Amino acid sequence: MNVLVTGGAGYIGSIVTEHLLEREHKVIVLDNLQQGHKEAVLSPAEFVLGDICDAKTLDWIFRHFSVGAVMHMAADTLVAASVTDPKRYFHTNLVGGVSLLNAMLEHDVKRIIFSSSAAVYGEPQTTPIEEVHPKEPTNSYGASKLMFETVLEWYRKAYGIECISLRYFCAAGATDLLGEDHHPETHLIPNVLKVAFKNDSAVSVFGTDYPTKDGSCVRDFIHVADVARAHLSSLEKADRLSGNAYNLGNGEGYSVLEVIKVAEKVVCGSIPVKFRDHRAGDPVTLIASSKRAAEELGWRPQFPELETIMQSAWRWHKDHPCGYRQ
């Protein structure tokens, strides 16, 4: 099948592309390289420099490559910036998504797997979070993802679009070929490893008096390769599971301080910490229930251990000390 991966030069999109190529799909990557890296697009995937908001580019892709399905990963994702600049997030994540759907309809492409986010839930009312949890996003990033899920449902009902949304929490780790290289970097594990490489002097820990076992926030980390596997499983089963949303996670949380301890074990050295005040809007605990994904998608994480996730990230960063820029 010819699969279009929007945002396929980004961290998760590139690894989804890698898994599609391993399954012998033909992959077309559309990315504006705002956060992605052309070097992360593996051969023989076709790369198109462009934006999902550009209807002419979308039309050309669907005409030229006879696309059979779409993996929609493209998005603006920085949560803090989404609070101060919401128009950018609604433009890319919502308007751009609708533009993509309209191009699909124009060319009779009826299958899309949407890379959504756990940010659709907002502050958790119960733990672990299930798919039926109330949706009350606390920033425009989460709101834009939730709005596009709603749009997908209307397109499913009206036009027969086959769609699945995947909501995940903290994707981390790397494959042998591809890893995480953001500018700026906002994710915990690569920032911890930056300190191990002496690129930063200390890891910032925001808050030490949360009601957790060590006072730091708790998050559900999932290996990026497991996230990619869930996308492929969804692609294969979208005809009978269309309209569903699935959480992806380990079902077990790790505190920020536990993550740092595991990193120290993996890198065989100490990692200095700088304690800072709470950040506004940081939930205490985010843990996903992936029971539905297990039962319906047949998906379970193959690499649930935090140490395994950390080791894969450490190996990639050692091999790519300057990220893709080298």
C-alpha positions in Angstrom: 0.0 0.0 0.0 1.1 3.6 -0.7 0.9 5.4 2.7 1.3 9.1 3.1 2.9 10.0 6.5 2.4 13.7 7.3 5.1 14.9 9.7 7.1 11.9 8.7 10.5 13.6 9.2 9.7 14.2 12.9 10.6 12.0 15.9 7.6 9.7 15.9 6.7 10.1 12.3 10.1 9.0 11.1 9.9 5.8 13.2 6.4 5.1 12.0 7.9 5.4 8.5 10.7 3.0 9.4 8.2 0.4 10.5 6.0 0.9 7.4 9.1 0.3 5.2 9.9 -2.8 7.1 6.4 -4.1 6.3 7.1 -3.3 2.6 4.7 -0.4 2.3 5.6 2.4 -0.1 5.9 5.6 2.0 5.5 9.2 1.0 6.6 11.7 3.7 5.2 15.2 3.8 7.0 17.5 6.2 7.7 21.3 6.3 10.9 20.6 8.4 9.8 23.0 11.1 10.7 20.4 13.7 11.6 17.4 11.4 14.9 16.5 9.8 15.2 15.3 6.2 18.0 13.1 7.4 15.5 11.1 9.4 13.5 10.1 6.3 14.8 6.6 5.5 15.3 5.4 1.9 13.3 4.3 -0.1 10.6 6.6 1.3 9.7 9.6 -1.0 10.2 13.0 0.7 8.0 16.0 -0.2 8.9 19.4 1.4 5.6 21.1 2.1 2.8 21.9 4.5 -0.5 20.2 5.2 -2.2 23.6 4.9 -1.2 23.8 1.2 -4.0 22.4 -0.8 -2.0 22.4 -4.0 0.8 20.3 -2.5 -1.7 17.8 -1.1 -3.4 17.6 -4.5 -0.1 16.9 -6.2 0.8 14.2 -3.7 -2.4 12.3 -4.0 -2.4 12.5 -7.8 1.3 11.6 -8.2 1.6 8.7 -5.7 -1.9 7.0 -5.8 -2.0 7.2 -2.0 -4.1 4.4 -0.3 -4.0 5.5 3.3 -2.7 8.3 5.6 -0.8 8.4 8.8 -1.4 11.9 10.1 1.4 12.9 12.5 2.0 16.5 11.4 1.2 19.0 14.2 2.5 21.9 16.3 3.2 20.3 19.6 4.8 22.6 22.1 2.3 22.8 24.9 3.6 26.0 26.6 3.6 27.9 23.3 0.1 26.7 22.6 -1.1 28.8 25.5 0.5 32.0 24.3 0.0 31.5 20.5 -3.2 29.5 20.1 -3.9 30.7 16.5 -0.8 28.8 15.2 -2.0 25.6 16.8 -5.6 25.8 15.6 -4.3 26.7 12.1 -1.9 23.8 11.8 -3.6 21.1 13.9 -7.2 21.8 12.9 -7.4 23.8 9.7 -4.4 21.8 8.2 -6.1 18.6 9.3 -9.4 19.5 7.6 -7.4 20.5 4.4 -5.9 17.0 4.5 -9.3 15.3 4.9 -10.7 17.3 2.0 -7.8 16.3 -0.2 -8.4 12.7 0.8 -12.1 12.9 -0.2 -11.2 14.6 -3.5 -9.0 11.6 -4.4 -11.2 8.9 -2.8 -8.7 8.0 0.0 -10.8 6.6 2.9 -8.4 5.5 5.6 -6.5 7.7 8.1 -4.7 6.9 11.4 -4.5 10.1 13.5 -1.7 10.6 16.0 -3.7 12.3 18.8 -2.6 13.0 22.3 -3.4 12.4 26.0 -3.6 16.2 26.2 -7.3 15.8 25.2 -8.1 14.7 28.7 -6.7 17.7 30.7 -6.4 17.3 34.4 -7.0 13.6 35.2 -10.0 12.9 37.4 -9.2 9.1 37.7 -6.0 7.1 37.3 -5.3 5.2 35.2 -7.0 7.3 32.5 -9.4 5.3 30.2 -10.8 6.5 26.9 -14.1 7.4 28.4 -12.5 9.9 30.8 -13.9 13.4 30.4 -12.2 15.5 27.8 -11.3 18.9 29.2 -8.0 20.0 27.6 -6.1 22.8 29.4 -4.3 24.2 26.4 -4.9 24.9 22.7 -2.7 22.0 21.7 -4.9 19.5 23.5 -8.0 21.4 22.3 -6.9 21.3 18.7 -6.3 17.5 18.9 -9.7 17.0 20.4 -11.4 19.2 17.8 -9.8 17.2 15.0 -11.0 13.9 16.6 -14.5 15.4 16.4 -14.1 16.4 12.8 -12.9 12.9 12.0 -16.0 11.5 13.5 -18.3 13.7 11.3 -16.3 12.7 8.2 -16.6 9.1 9.2 -20.4 9.4 9.5 -20.9 11.5 6.4 -18.3 10.3 4.0 -17.3 6.8 5.1 -13.8 7.8 6.2 -12.2 4.9 8.1 -10.3 6.5 11.1 -8.6 5.6 14.3 -7.2 8.1 16.8 -4.3 7.1 19.1 -3.8 9.0 22.3 -0.4 8.6 24.0 1.5 10.1 26.8 5.3 10.3 26.9 6.9 8.6 23.9 10.6 8.0 24.4 13.6 6.0 23.3 15.0 5.3 19.9 15.5 2.6 17.3 19.0 1.6 16.0 18.6 4.2 13.2 16.4 7.0 14.5 16.0 9.0 17.6 14.8 12.2 19.3 16.2 15.6 18.2 14.0 18.6 19.0 15.0 22.3 19.0 14.1 23.3 21.6 14.0 20.0 23.5 11.2 19.9 26.0 11.0 16.2 26.8 12.5 14.8 30.0 14.6 11.8 28.9 16.6 13.6 26.2 17.1 16.5 28.6 18.4 14.2 31.3 20.8 12.7 28.7 22.0 16.1 27.7 23.3 16.5 31.3 25.0 13.1 31.1 26.8 14.4 27.9 27.7 17.6 29.8 25.7 19.7 27.3 23.7 21.0 30.2 24.8 21.5 33.8 21.7 20.1 35.6 18.3 18.7 35.0 15.4 20.9 36.1 12.9 19.2 38.4 9.7 21.3 38.7 8.2 20.7 42.1 9.2 18.4 45.0 6.1 18.3 47.1 3.5 16.6 44.9 1.5 13.8 46.6 3.7 11.1 45.1 6.2 8.7 46.7 9.1 11.1 46.1 7.3 14.4 45.6 7.9 14.7 41.9 5.4 14.3 39.1 4.6 10.8 37.7 4.4 10.1 34.0 3.7 7.1 31.8 6.6 6.5 29.4 6.2 4.4 26.3 8.8 3.2 23.8 8.5 5.1 20.5 8.8 1.8 18.6 5.7 0.5 20.5 3.9 3.7 19.4 4.8 3.0 15.8 3.6 -0.6 16.1 0.2 0.6 17.4 -0.1 2.8 14.3 0.6 -0.1 12.0 -1.9 -2.3 13.8 -4.5 0.5 13.5 -3.8 0.8 9.8 -4.5 -2.9 9.3 -7.7 -2.9 11.4 -9.3 0.4 10.6 -12.0 -1.1 8.5 -13.6 -2.8 11.4 -12.5 -0.5 14.3 -13.2 2.8 12.5 -14.3 5.6 14.8 -12.5 4.3 17.8 -9.8 6.0 19.9 -7.2 4.1 21.9 -4.8 5.1 24.7 -1.2 3.9 24.4 0.9 3.6 27.6 2.6 1.2 29.9 -0.1 1.5 32.6 2.7 2.2 35.1 4.1 5.5 35.9 7.6 6.7 36.8 8.3 9.8 38.8 10.8 12.4 37.4 13.3 11.5 40.1 12.9 7.8 39.3 13.7 8.6 35.6 16.9 10.4 36.7 17.9 7.4 38.8 17.4 5.0 36.0 19.4 7.3 33.7 22.3 7.4 36.2 22.3 3.6 36.1 22.3 3.5 32.3 25.0 6.1 31.8 27.1 4.9 34.8 27.4 8.4 36.3 25.7 11.0 38.4 23.3 13.5 36.9 23.0 16.8 38.8 19.5 18.1 39.6 18.2 21.6 40.0 14.9 21.9 41.9 12.5 24.6 40.7 9.0 25.7 41.5 5.9 24.1 40.2 5.0 24.8 36.6 1.4 26.0 36.1 -0.8 23.3 34.8 1.5 20.3 35.4 -0.8 17.4 36.4 0.5 15.3 39.4 0.1 11.9 37.7 -0.5 10.9 34.1 -1.0 7.1 33.6 -2.8 5.5 30.7 -5.0 2.4 30.7 -4.2 0.6 27.5 -6.7 -2.2 28.2 -8.9 -1.3 25.2 -5.9 -1.3 22.8 -4.9 -4.7 24.1 -8.4 -6.2 23.6 -9.2 -4.6 20.3 -6.0 -3.8 18.5 -4.1 -6.7 19.9 -1.4 -4.2 21.0 0.8 -4.4 24.1 4.1 -2.7 24.7 7.0 -4.9 23.8 9.5 -2.7 25.6 7.7 -1.6 28.8 10.7 -1.3 31.1 12.0 2.2 31.6 15.6 1.0 31.6 15.2 -0.5 28.2 13.7 2.7 26.9 16.5 4.7 28.4 19.2 2.4 27.0 17.9 2.8 23.5 17.9 6.6 23.8 21.4 6.6 25.3 22.7 4.5 22.5 21.3 6.7 19.8 22.5 9.9 21.4 26.0 8.5 21.8 26.0 7.7 18.1 24.5 11.1 17.2 26.0 13.6 19.7 24.8 16.5 17.5 21.5 14.9 16.6 20.8 14.8 12.8 22.8 18.0 12.3 26.1 16.1 12.0 
